[in-house]
Amino acid sequence: MDKNQKSEVTQEVVELLKKSTAVYLTDYSGINVEDLSKIRREFRKEGVTYKVIKNTLFKRAIDEVGGYEKLDGHLKGMIGYAFNADNPSAPAKIIKKYFDEKQKLPLVACYIDSAFYDGSQLNVLATMPSKPEIIAGILGSLNAPVSGVVGAVNAVIRDLVSVIDEISKQKAA
């Protein structure tokens, strides 16, 4: 790879990093081409870009963008990079599914927004709700019957009265 190609790859990674809300690093060692192609198809279905990039070029890109310092120690071996802008939990779900099936493609580390997670937190990341699930939950809450809102307000008032009652009992004693 000549200097211009390296520069192009680095700039492509910089653009991916700037657009992404989530960056996942996986260890793809021991995975055959057929399985890697299958994984990439799964990623594409979810809008995830999965690339195999030289670690030194990725290091240059994160140095240029900034904010990914904790990944430096994880850029060893055969690392694949998953970038996602829309649904930060989608890559974790795909990685976990494949890891559970084949015991390959472990999560090395990731950044979601500006939060760093190491590979041991894959199960937590994979159970995070997706953006559409969060929106559906909020809309469901907004569409809940008004009696639920009234009940919640009454509960707060009831709790407040209980606290005031307890304070008055303590001062009387």
TORGUVEX-407922 format. One line per field, with one value per atom (N, C-alpha, C): residue in three letters; chain; atom name; x, y, z. Coordinates in Angstrom, 3 decimals, padded with zeros to 6 digits. Layout:
! residues N
code = (ALA, ...)
unit = (A, ...)
site = (CA, ...)
px = (X, ...)
py = (Y, ...)
pz = (Z, ...)
This chain:
! residues 173
code = (MET, MET, MET, ASP, ASP, ASP, LYS, LYS, LYS, ASN, ASN, ASN, GLN, GLN, GLN, LYS, LYS, LYS, SER, SER, SER, GLU, GLU, GLU, VAL, VAL, VAL, THR, THR, THR, GLN, GLN, GLN, GLU, GLU, GLU, VAL, VAL, VAL, VAL, VAL, VAL, GLU, GLU, GLU, LEU, LEU, LEU, LEU, LEU, LEU, LYS, LYS, LYS, LYS, LYS, LYS, SER, SER, SER, THR, THR, THR, ALA, ALA, ALA, VAL, VAL, VAL, TYR, TYR, TYR, LEU, LEU, LEU, THR, THR, THR, ASP, ASP, ASP, TYR, TYR, TYR, SER, SER, SER, GLY, GLY, GLY, ILE, ILE, ILE, ASN, ASN, ASN, VAL, VAL, VAL, GLU, GLU, GLU, ASP, ASP, ASP, LEU, LEU, LEU, SER, SER, SER, LYS, LYS, LYS, ILE, ILE, ILE, ARG, ARG, ARG, ARG, ARG, ARG, GLU, GLU, GLU, PHE, PHE, PHE, ARG, ARG, ARG, LYS, LYS, LYS, GLU, GLU, GLU, GLY, GLY, GLY, VAL, VAL, VAL, THR, THR, THR, TYR, TYR, TYR, LYS, LYS, LYS, VAL, VAL, VAL, ILE, ILE, ILE, LYS, LYS, LYS, ASN, ASN, ASN, THR, THR, THR, LEU, LEU, LEU, PHE, PHE, PHE, LYS, LYS, LYS, ARG, ARG, ARG, ALA, ALA, ALA, ILE, ILE, ILE, ASP, ASP, ASP, GLU, GLU, GLU, VAL, VAL, VAL, GLY, GLY, GLY, GLY, GLY, GLY, TYR, TYR, TYR, GLU, GLU, GLU, LYS, LYS, LYS, LEU, LEU, LEU, ASP, ASP, ASP, GLY, GLY, GLY, HIS, HIS, HIS, LEU, LEU, LEU, LYS, LYS, LYS, GLY, GLY, GLY, MET, MET, MET, ILE, ILE, ILE, GLY, GLY, GLY, TYR, TYR, TYR, ALA, ALA, ALA, PHE, PHE, PHE, ASN, ASN, ASN, ALA, ALA, ALA, ASP, ASP, ASP, ASN, ASN, ASN, PRO, PRO, PRO, SER, SER, SER, ALA, ALA, ALA, PRO, PRO, PRO, ALA, ALA, ALA, LYS, LYS, LYS, ILE, ILE, ILE, ILE, ILE, ILE, LYS, LYS, LYS, LYS, LYS, LYS, TYR, TYR, TYR, PHE, PHE, PHE, ASP, ASP, ASP, GLU, GLU, GLU, LYS, LYS, LYS, GLN, GLN, GLN, LYS, LYS, LYS, LEU, LEU, LEU, PRO, PRO, PRO, LEU, LEU, LEU, VAL, VAL, VAL, ALA, ALA, ALA, CYS, CYS, CYS, TYR, TYR, TYR, ILE, ILE, ILE, ASP, ASP, ASP, SER, SER, SER, ALA, ALA, ALA, PHE, PHE, PHE, TYR, TYR, TYR, ASP, ASP, ASP, GLY, GLY, GLY, SER, SER, SER, GLN, GLN, GLN, LEU, LEU, LEU, ASN, ASN, ASN, VAL, VAL, VAL, LEU, LEU, LEU, ALA, ALA, ALA, THR, THR, THR, MET, MET, MET, PRO, PRO, PRO, SER, SER, SER, LYS, LYS, LYS, PRO, PRO, PRO, GLU, GLU, GLU, ILE, ILE, ILE, ILE, ILE, ILE, ALA, ALA, ALA, GLY, GLY, GLY, ILE, ILE, ILE, LEU, LEU, LEU, GLY, GLY, GLY, SER, SER, SER, LEU, LEU, LEU, ASN, ASN, ASN, ALA, ALA, ALA, PRO, PRO, PRO, VAL, VAL, VAL, SER, SER, SER, GLY, GLY, GLY, VAL, VAL, VAL, VAL, VAL, VAL, GLY, GLY, GLY, ALA, ALA, ALA, VAL, VAL, VAL, ASN, ASN, ASN, ALA, ALA, ALA, VAL, VAL, VAL, ILE, ILE, ILE, ARG, ARG, ARG, ASP, ASP, ASP, LEU, LEU, LEU, VAL, VAL, VAL, SER, SER, SER, VAL, VAL, VAL, ILE, ILE, ILE, ASP, ASP, ASP, GLU, GLU, GLU, ILE, ILE, ILE, SER, SER, SER, LYS, LYS, LYS, GLN, GLN, GLN, LYS, LYS, LYS, ALA, ALA, ALA, ALA, ALA, ALA)
unit = (A, A, A, A, A, A, A, A, A, A, A, A, A, A, A, A, A, A, A, A, A, A, A, A, A, A, A, A, A, A, A, A, A, A, A, A, A, A, A, A, A, A, A, A, A, A, A, A, A, A, A, A, A, A, A, A, A, A, A, A, A, A, A, A, A, A, A, A, A, A, A, A, A, A, A, A, A, A, A, A, A, A, A, A, A, A, A, A, A, A, A, A, A, A, A, A, A, A, A, A, A, A, A, A, A, A, A, A, A, A, A, A, A, A, A, A, A, A, A, A, A, A, A, A, A, A, A, A, A, A, A, A, A, A, A, A, A, A, A, A, A, A, A, A, A, A, A, A, A, A, A, A, A, A, A, A, A, A, A, A, A, A, A, A, A, A, A, A, A, A, A, A, A, A, A, A, A, A, A, A, A, A, A, A, A, A, A, A, A, A, A, A, A, A, A, A, A, A, A, A, A, A, A, A, A, A, A, A, A, A, A, A, A, A, A, A, A, A, A, A, A, A, A, A, A, A, A, A, A, A, A, A, A, A, A, A, A, A, A, A, A, A, A, A, A, A, A, A, A, A, A, A, A, A, A, A, A, A, A, A, A, A, A, A, A, A, A, A, A, A, A, A, A, A, A, A, A, A, A, A, A, A, A, A, A, A, A, A, A, A, A, A, A, A, A, A, A, A, A, A, A, A, A, A, A, A, A, A, A, A, A, A, A, A, A, A, A, A, A, A, A, A, A, A, A, A, A, A, A, A, A, A, A, A, A, A, A, A, A, A, A, A, A, A, A, A, A, A, A, A, A, A, A, A, A, A, A, A, A, A, A, A, A, A, A, A, A, A, A, A, A, A, A, A, A, A, A, A, A, A, A, A, A, A, A, A, A, A, A, A, A, A, A, A, A, A, A, A, A, A, A, A, A, A, A, A, A, A, A, A, A, A, A, A, A, A, A, A, A, A, A, A, A, A, A, A, A, A, A, A, A, A, A, A, A, A, A, A, A, A, A, A, A, A, A, A, A, A, A, A, A, A, A, A, A, A, A, A, A, A, A, A, A, A, A, A, A, A, A, A, A, A, A, A, A, A, A, A, A, A, A, A, A, A, A, A, A, A, A, A, A, A, A, A, A, A, A, A, A, A, A, A, A, A, A, A, A, A, A, A, A, A, A, A, A, A, A, A, A)
site = (N, CA, C, N, CA, C, N, CA, C, N, CA, C, N, CA, C, N, CA, C, N, CA, C, N, CA, C, N, CA, C, N, CA, C, N, CA, C, N, CA, C, N, CA, C, N, CA, C, N, CA, C, N, CA, C, N, CA, C, N, CA, C, N, CA, C, N, CA, C, N, CA, C, N, CA, C, N, CA, C, N, CA, C, N, CA, C, N, CA, C, N, CA, C, N, CA, C, N, CA, C, N, CA, C, N, CA, C, N, CA, C, N, CA, C, N, CA, C, N, CA, C, N, CA, C, N, CA, C, N, CA, C, N, CA, C, N, CA, C, N, CA, C, N, CA, C, N, CA, C, N, CA, C, N, CA, C, N, CA, C, N, CA, C, N, CA, C, N, CA, C, N, CA, C, N, CA, C, N, CA, C, N, CA, C, N, CA, C, N, CA, C, N, CA, C, N, CA, C, N, CA, C, N, CA, C, N, CA, C, N, CA, C, N, CA, C, N, CA, C, N, CA, C, N, CA, C, N, CA, C, N, CA, C, N, CA, C, N, CA, C, N, CA, C, N, CA, C, N, CA, C, N, CA, C, N, CA, C, N, CA, C, N, CA, C, N, CA, C, N, CA, C, N, CA, C, N, CA, C, N, CA, C, N, CA, C, N, CA, C, N, CA, C, N, CA, C, N, CA, C, N, CA, C, N, CA, C, N, CA, C, N, CA, C, N, CA, C, N, CA, C, N, CA, C, N, CA, C, N, CA, C, N, CA, C, N, CA, C, N, CA, C, N, CA, C, N, CA, C, N, CA, C, N, CA, C, N, CA, C, N, CA, C, N, CA, C, N, CA, C, N, CA, C, N, CA, C, N, CA, C, N, CA, C, N, CA, C, N, CA, C, N, CA, C, N, CA, C, N, CA, C, N, CA, C, N, CA, C, N, CA, C, N, CA, C, N, CA, C, N, CA, C, N, CA, C, N, CA, C, N, CA, C, N, CA, C, N, CA, C, N, CA, C, N, CA, C, N, CA, C, N, CA, C, N, CA, C, N, CA, C, N, CA, C, N, CA, C, N, CA, C, N, CA, C, N, CA, C, N, CA, C, N, CA, C, N, CA, C, N, CA, C, N, CA, C, N, CA, C, N, CA, C, N, CA, C, N, CA, C, N, CA, C, N, CA, C, N, CA, C, N, CA, C, N, CA, C, N, CA, C, N, CA, C, N, CA, C, N, CA, C, N, CA, C, N, CA, C, N, CA, C, N, CA, C, N, CA, C, N, CA, C, N, CA, C, N, CA, C, N, CA, C, N, CA, C, N, CA, C, N, CA, C, N, CA, C, N, CA, C, N, CA, C, N, CA, C, N, CA, C, N, CA, C)
px = (000.851, 000.000, 000.901, 000.703, 001.558, 001.011, 001.748, 001.427, 000.048, -000.293, -001.591, -002.745, -002.585, -003.634, -003.834, -002.732, -002.818, -003.543, -003.241, -003.886, -005.389, -005.762, -007.175, -007.925, -007.320, -007.950, -008.117, -007.087, -007.147, -008.267, -008.383, -009.440, -010.828, -010.947, -012.230, -012.620, -011.653, -011.914, -012.261, -011.581, -011.887, -013.344, -013.788, -015.177, -016.155, -015.830, -016.686, -016.783, -015.667, -015.651, -016.480, -016.389, -017.140, -018.642, -019.052, -020.471, -021.059, -020.237, -020.710, -020.953, -021.987, -022.211, -021.640, -021.328, -020.777, -019.664, -018.576, -017.450, -017.120, -017.204, -016.933, -015.676, -014.815, -013.633, -013.841, -013.679, -013.840, -012.573, -012.349, -011.227, -011.770, -011.398, -011.932, -010.996, -010.003, -009.087, -009.835, -009.517, -010.125, -011.450, -011.891, -013.166, -012.871, -013.588, -013.365, -014.073, -013.735, -014.254, -015.772, -016.305, -017.753, -018.491, -018.015, -018.644, -018.474, -017.300, -017.071, -018.022, -018.252, -019.210, -020.623, -020.970, -022.289, -022.450, -021.420, -021.446, -021.610, -020.873, -020.976, -022.380, -023.014, -024.403, -025.335, -025.149, -025.962, -025.750, -024.502, -024.203, -024.875, -024.769, -025.365, -026.870, -027.543, -028.997, -029.359, -028.478, -028.728, -028.086, -027.526, -026.917, -025.548, -024.885, -023.559, -022.505, -021.454, -020.329, -019.248, -018.857, -017.824, -016.618, -015.474, -014.262, -013.104, -012.236, -010.964, -009.924, -009.293, -008.359, -007.073, -005.962, -004.697, -004.779, -004.325, -004.401, -003.656, -002.540, -001.777, -002.560, -003.305, -004.112, -005.291, -005.886, -006.978, -006.447, -005.256, -004.631, -004.434, -003.968, -003.802, -005.140, -006.177, -007.505, -008.037, -007.906, -008.429, -007.595, -006.306, -005.480, -005.942, -006.311, -006.769, -008.129, -009.032, -010.372, -010.356, -009.635, -009.586, -010.793, -010.642, -011.741, -011.805, -010.881, -010.893, -009.601, -009.042, -007.730, -007.688, -008.783, -008.782, -008.704, -008.880, -008.774, -007.325, -006.405, -004.995, -004.467, -004.750, -004.226, -004.885, -005.941, -006.684, -006.412, -005.496, -005.215, -004.097, -004.368, -003.393, -004.096, -003.445, -004.009, -004.924, -005.800, -006.687, -007.999, -008.055, -009.191, -010.074, -011.369, -012.365, -013.107, -013.513, -014.118, -015.545, -016.499, -017.910, -018.299, -018.836, -019.246, -020.751, -021.413, -022.853, -023.258, -024.177, -024.633, -026.041, -026.868, -028.287, -028.660, -028.146, -028.556, -027.308, -026.829, -025.571, -025.559, -026.720, -026.728, -026.783, -027.061, -027.179, -025.898, -024.718, -023.508, -023.313, -023.622, -023.440, -024.329, -025.549, -026.474, -025.976, -025.453, -024.933, -023.680, -022.786, -021.542, -021.863, -022.776, -023.146, -023.766, -024.647, -025.298, -024.251, -023.322, -022.293, -021.364, -021.003, -020.109, -020.763, -022.055, -022.760, -022.828, -022.956, -023.041, -021.692, -020.655, -019.368, -018.207, -018.415, -017.337, -016.186, -016.542, -015.563, -016.141, -015.318, -015.661, -015.967, -015.067, -015.317, -015.179, -015.917, -015.800, -014.504, -013.714, -012.469, -012.739, -013.402, -013.749, -014.691, -015.306, -016.134, -016.323, -016.719, -017.145, -018.565, -019.452, -020.794, -020.913, -021.171, -021.076, -019.674, -019.521, -018.164, -017.833, -018.658, -018.446, -017.679, -016.665, -015.838, -016.355, -016.405, -016.787, -015.752, -015.329, -014.394, -015.174, -014.477, -015.095, -015.934, -015.669, -016.426, -017.870, -018.196, -019.534, -020.437, -020.089, -020.874, -022.320, -022.548, -023.920, -024.771, -024.195, -024.920, -025.237, -024.254, -024.443, -025.484, -025.484, -026.413, -027.857, -028.050, -029.423, -029.943, -029.122, -029.598, -030.692, -031.730, -032.785, -032.294, -032.831, -032.478, -033.247, -032.859, -033.533, -035.032, -035.448, -036.884, -037.610, -036.951, -037.572, -037.758, -036.784, -036.889, -038.021, -038.088, -039.148, -040.511, -040.613, -041.887, -042.287, -041.327, -041.613, -042.103, -041.465, -041.880, -043.286, -043.528, -044.855, -045.912, -045.558, -046.489, -046.820, -045.814, -046.040, -046.920, -046.696, -047.514, -048.965, -049.175, -050.521, -051.211, -050.533, -051.129, -052.367, -053.299, -054.515, -054.203, -055.050, -054.868, -054.934, -055.656, -055.746, -054.374, -053.505, -052.151, -051.397, -051.586, -050.939, -051.510, -052.829, -053.476, -052.982, -052.877, -052.380, -050.960, -050.126, -048.739, -048.676, -049.473, -049.497, -049.991, -051.036, -051.561, -050.528, -049.759, -048.729, -047.661, -047.277, -046.267, -046.808, -048.055, -048.660, -048.773, -049.203, -049.345, -047.991, -046.931, -045.596, -045.142, -045.451, -045.074, -045.795, -047.067, -047.843, -047.265, -046.878, -046.288, -044.997, -044.166, -042.894, -043.150, -044.075, -044.396, -044.957, -045.808, -046.383, -045.293, -044.341, -043.234, -042.389, -042.136, -041.325, -042.048, -043.351, -044.098, -044.121, -044.211, -044.182, -042.828, -041.748, -040.417, -040.226, -040.737, -040.590, -041.443, -042.612, -043.497, -042.863, -042.065, -041.488, -040.294)
py = (-001.167, 000.000, 001.236, 002.124, 003.310, 004.427, 005.509, 006.602, 007.220, 007.365, 007.942, 007.044, 005.740, 004.799, 004.832, 004.895, 004.969, 006.242, 007.338, 008.606, 008.539, 007.913, 007.770, 006.928, 005.814, 004.943, 005.695, 006.418, 007.176, 008.216, 008.919, 009.929, 009.292, 008.112, 007.391, 007.029, 006.566, 006.208, 007.458, 008.558, 009.814, 010.201, 010.105, 010.435, 009.487, 008.192, 007.227, 007.549, 007.898, 008.229, 009.477, 010.464, 011.700, 011.482, 010.581, 010.308, 009.351, 008.552, 007.461, 007.889, 007.276, 007.439, 006.243, 005.172, 003.972, 003.393, 002.990, 002.326, 001.086, -000.066, -001.345, -001.967, -002.501, -003.237, -004.701, -005.559, -006.996, -007.724, -008.857, -009.715, -010.755, -010.629, -011.545, -012.716, -012.946, -014.063, -015.395, -016.313, -017.638, -017.731, -016.641, -016.654, -016.832, -017.787, -018.002, -016.930, -016.860, -015.825, -015.907, -017.112, -017.295, -016.692, -016.979, -016.441, -014.925, -014.431, -012.990, -012.278, -012.878, -012.305, -012.312, -013.370, -013.471, -012.387, -012.189, -011.163, -009.783, -009.519, -008.221, -007.982, -009.047, -008.915, -008.539, -009.198, -008.878, -007.423, -006.994, -005.608, -004.645, -004.925, -004.050, -003.903, -005.012, -004.973, -003.959, -003.782, -002.880, -001.497, -001.261, 000.040, 000.227, -000.877, -000.848, -001.056, -000.253, -000.413, -001.192, -002.356, -003.176, -003.208, -002.798, -002.736, -003.394, -003.974, -004.478, -003.464, -002.826, -001.732, -002.022, -001.631, -001.782, -000.965, -001.562, -000.902, 000.428, 000.507, 001.760, 002.866, 002.527, 003.531, 003.963, 003.020, 003.372, 004.283, 003.988, 004.809, 006.237, 006.382, 007.724, 008.456, 007.751, 008.365, 008.800, 007.953, 008.348, 009.475, 009.518, 010.629, 011.931, 011.869, 013.051, 013.533, 012.601, 012.964, 013.352, 012.592, 012.834, 012.244, 011.981, 011.465, 009.956, 009.243, 007.774, 007.231, 007.954, 007.606, 006.218, 005.788, 004.507, 003.311, 003.526, 002.418, 002.077, 002.985, 002.771, 001.419, 001.034, -000.214, -001.460, -001.286, -002.427, -002.663, -001.907, -002.024, -003.030, -004.280, -005.349, -006.538, -007.189, -008.389, -008.079, -009.019, -008.926, -008.255, -006.943, -006.161, -005.740, -005.960, -005.457, -004.321, -003.333, -002.122, -001.974, -001.820, -001.626, -000.194, 000.524, 001.916, 002.009, 002.757, 002.918, 004.293, 004.928, 006.264, 006.257, 005.312, 005.365, 004.562, 003.353, 002.461, 001.904, 002.563, 002.151, 000.744, 000.170, -001.172, -002.273, -001.937, -002.948, -003.768, -003.140, -003.963, -004.934, -004.502, -005.373, -006.601, -006.422, -007.554, -008.559, -008.081, -008.971, -009.687, -008.939, -009.531, -010.597, -010.292, -011.257, -012.513, -012.344, -013.488, -014.414, -013.845, -014.665, -015.282, -014.515, -015.035, -016.195, -016.070, -017.149, -018.416, -018.251, -019.415, -020.086, -019.298, -019.857, -019.657, -018.879, -018.529, -017.828, -017.066, -016.265, -014.871, -013.928, -012.526, -011.860, -011.999, -011.336, -009.815, -009.122, -007.672, -007.340, -006.469, -006.037, -004.796, -003.815, -002.572, -001.783, -000.761, 000.111, 001.465, 002.403, 003.721, 003.922, 004.322, 004.736, 006.168, 007.058, 008.494, 008.751, 009.212, 009.433, 008.485, 007.456, 006.503, 005.284, 004.891, 003.728, 002.485, 001.366, 000.077, -000.952, -001.807, -002.861, -004.103, -005.089, -006.289, -007.083, -006.946, -007.712, -007.233, -006.097, -005.531, -005.813, -006.804, -007.129, -007.454, -008.242, -008.627, -007.401, -006.473, -005.256, -004.439, -004.285, -003.501, -004.131, -005.455, -006.147, -006.067, -005.830, -005.741, -004.305, -003.359, -001.971, -001.851, -001.089, -000.919, -000.066, -000.341, 000.450, 001.764, 002.691, 003.976, 003.827, 002.979, 002.800, 002.228, 001.337, 000.773, 001.843, 002.723, 003.804, 004.754, 005.099, 005.986, 005.348, 004.055, 003.356, 003.377, 003.209, 003.255, 004.622, 005.661, 007.021, 007.298, 006.924, 007.134, 006.339, 005.125, 004.325, 004.997, 005.604, 006.323, 007.542, 008.228, 009.408, 009.036, 007.868, 007.432, 006.697, 006.566, 005.862, 006.621, 005.925, 006.596, 007.709, 008.712, 009.849, 009.396, 008.342, 007.853, 007.450, 006.991, 006.654, 007.891, 008.994, 010.249, 010.736, 010.677, 011.096, 010.233, 008.931, 008.032, 008.371, 008.704, 009.057, 010.350, 011.332, 012.595, 012.357, 011.565, 011.253, 010.532, 009.640, 008.902, 009.855, 010.826, 011.795, 012.613, 013.068, 013.852, 013.007, 011.744, 010.840, 010.638, 010.450, 010.275, 011.539, 012.702, 013.959, 014.137, 013.825, 013.917, 012.967, 011.763, 010.797, 011.322, 011.938, 012.481, 013.611, 014.507, 015.617, 015.090, 014.073, 013.465, 012.876, 012.172, 011.577, 012.657, 013.735, 014.832, 015.446, 015.653, 016.245, 015.307, 014.010, 013.038, 013.086, 013.207, 013.242, 014.523, 015.636, 016.903, 016.911, 016.226, 016.150, 015.293, 014.299, 013.377, 013.918)
pz = (000.000, 000.000, 000.000, -000.993, -001.055, -000.159, -000.095, 000.818, 000.517, -000.767, -001.139, -000.712, -000.898, -000.498, 001.016, 001.743, 003.206, 003.630, 002.966, 003.272, 002.978, 001.859, 001.496, 002.529, 002.938, 003.937, 005.249, 005.657, 006.900, 006.833, 005.711, 005.572, 005.564, 004.963, 004.972, 006.407, 007.185, 008.586, 009.398, 009.127, 009.820, 009.566, 008.309, 007.970, 008.668, 008.692, 009.382, 010.871, 011.471, 012.900, 013.186, 012.321, 012.523, 012.384, 011.507, 011.275, 012.311, 012.929, 013.781, 015.215, 015.817, 017.257, 018.009, 017.269, 017.902, 017.034, 017.683, 017.020, 017.841, 017.209, 017.875, 017.280, 018.142, 017.705, 018.025, 017.019, 017.208, 016.769, 017.358, 016.981, 016.004, 014.730, 013.722, 013.414, 014.237, 013.990, 014.100, 013.225, 013.242, 012.504, 011.907, 011.184, 009.699, 009.080, 007.655, 006.827, 005.554, 004.657, 004.539, 004.470, 004.337, 005.542, 006.743, 007.947, 008.039, 007.638, 007.672, 006.702, 005.553, 004.590, 005.170, 005.863, 006.495, 007.561, 008.346, 009.392, 008.762, 007.694, 007.018, 006.476, 005.953, 005.472, 006.624, 007.770, 008.947, 009.367, 009.358, 009.709, 008.728, 007.429, 006.419, 006.593, 006.958, 007.175, 008.262, 009.215, 010.337, 010.143, 008.966, 008.692, 009.311, 009.584, 010.207, 009.125, 009.164, 008.246, 008.979, 008.421, 009.046, 008.125, 008.642, 007.830, 008.563, 007.757, 008.262, 007.797, 008.760, 008.490, 009.245, 008.656, 009.380, 010.670, 011.745, 013.052, 013.073, 012.366, 012.342, 011.649, 010.601, 009.903, 010.760, 011.477, 012.384, 013.493, 013.985, 015.035, 014.534, 013.296, 012.727, 012.682, 012.283, 012.167, 013.529, 014.557, 015.877, 016.481, 016.145, 016.609, 015.962, 014.694, 013.967, 014.494, 014.749, 015.209, 016.682, 017.499, 018.939, 019.651, 020.936, 021.739, 021.849, 021.240, 021.271, 021.883, 022.832, 023.391, 024.013, 024.627, 025.333, 024.391, 023.090, 022.139, 021.809, 022.092, 021.746, 022.205, 023.418, 023.970, 023.391, 022.614, 022.067, 020.587, 020.001, 018.569, 018.315, 018.699, 018.509, 017.893, 016.965, 016.366, 015.199, 014.921, 013.763, 014.199, 014.014, 014.494, 013.314, 013.483, 012.542, 013.225, 012.447, 013.002, 012.487, 013.398, 013.043, 013.416, 012.432, 012.624, 012.442, 013.338, 013.212, 013.690, 012.940, 013.297, 013.878, 013.473, 013.819, 015.053, 015.170, 016.249, 016.930, 017.985, 018.606, 019.182, 019.476, 020.057, 018.996, 017.746, 016.690, 016.508, 016.443, 016.295, 017.449, 018.665, 019.837, 019.738, 019.275, 019.150, 018.124, 017.006, 015.967, 016.448, 017.083, 017.596, 018.639, 019.551, 020.600, 019.992, 019.025, 018.387, 017.761, 017.014, 016.376, 017.419, 018.434, 019.473, 020.214, 020.515, 021.212, 020.362, 019.044, 018.147, 017.941, 017.668, 017.222, 018.196, 019.246, 020.171, 019.452, 018.420, 017.681, 017.512, 017.113, 016.945, 018.292, 019.258, 020.544, 020.417, 021.234, 021.298, 022.025, 021.438, 022.062, 022.911, 022.304, 022.992, 022.095, 022.659, 021.824, 022.484, 021.669, 022.110, 021.618, 022.514, 022.133, 022.610, 021.664, 021.900, 022.434, 023.639, 024.145, 025.293, 025.471, 026.570, 026.066, 026.815, 026.464, 027.184, 026.469, 027.050, 026.607, 027.540, 027.138, 026.721, 026.235, 025.684, 026.664, 027.948, 028.945, 029.075, 028.512, 028.656, 027.451, 026.658, 025.467, 025.808, 026.839, 027.192, 027.552, 028.270, 028.634, 027.387, 026.516, 025.296, 024.378, 024.314, 023.420, 023.903, 025.193, 025.716, 025.747, 025.360, 025.311, 024.260, 024.553, 023.549, 022.385, 021.211, 020.041, 020.067, 019.222, 019.161, 018.868, 017.888, 017.664, 018.881, 019.628, 020.831, 021.904, 022.032, 023.008, 022.622, 021.339, 020.862, 021.076, 020.786, 020.989, 022.465, 023.354, 024.783, 025.228, 024.702, 025.045, 024.517, 023.259, 022.685, 023.449, 023.849, 024.643, 025.962, 026.570, 027.826, 027.615, 026.493, 026.208, 025.926, 025.354, 025.019, 026.159, 027.294, 028.435, 028.896, 029.492, 029.956, 030.949, 030.950, 031.839, 033.291, 033.556, 034.934, 035.474, 034.591, 035.014, 035.473, 034.766, 035.140, 036.469, 036.605, 037.849, 039.009, 038.780, 039.823, 040.224, 039.257, 039.556, 040.367, 039.983, 040.724, 042.144, 042.282, 043.620, 044.469, 043.850, 044.592, 045.117, 044.303, 044.737, 045.913, 045.784, 046.865, 048.132, 047.987, 049.129, 049.815, 049.016, 049.585, 050.312, 049.752, 050.364, 051.701, 051.732, 052.973, 054.018, 053.593, 054.528, 055.118, 054.312, 054.782, 055.779, 055.444, 056.347, 057.666, 057.597, 058.791, 059.679, 059.072, 059.829, 060.495, 059.777, 060.337, 061.527, 061.384, 062.497, 063.717, 063.488, 064.600, 065.298, 064.525, 065.116, 065.928, 065.447, 066.183, 067.430, 067.385, 068.552, 069.643, 069.250, 070.224, 070.892)
